Amino acid sequence: MHKAYFTQDFRKHLEKLTRRDSVLKERIASKIDDMMNDPIRNSEELVGAFKGKRRAYVGKAGHRLIFGVCKECREKNYQDFNSCFECASKDISAVIFFDVIHRSEGYRNH
């Protein structure tokens, strides 16, 4: 079982997206819960400027979770790409959620 950690950007954007949409908030929470068993399954590794991060779709809502898996990050030496907060203090089973965005927004710099 993995443990989830959330960046300030993730929390801020989640609040903004779900302020008036409780169904979306429940979908995102459910997706995160499902991912804690196997975060790599049903996710895609990102490339280029987002190397070291992954994305996972949230249902039919068109939203994406942008995250990193500490075990994968350390195995592939992606720490410099992800700039994870307190990386050394996180357990290898940690999953860091960087952002939640709608697909129409593209990706923000993290």
Steps between C-alpha positions, in 0.01 A plus 500: 500500500632843404464825693379818329657843545363817343682817393360847567425536126301178504295609802439848357389376157287221649318754717444729202373218276272339755367804686163462329530143373470240776467217245840585349651520848369150576632366167846640568505364855386159375767497229771585752379224733506248213849608400649435842510125428685535169563860387679401181211292366271704274737795493738631238854622544551856379795616289692816419472773761276271706737203501474309827132571548196297406141580414180315573154579367212564735194333352310672222550843653804572283726574795851368553698436814869588464711301744829329570569160655798521735619146431504558123652847544790365704557196278522719188683789674223752425535694826641805320210500253227471761645732764294314760464674829681316778591215265752338732250488786230322295464124508559316174126418489400868486303650212530877458205675332623814326186627326149429377404662172237483229631362172417825320749691718810311391774453758631761738863518597561313827 
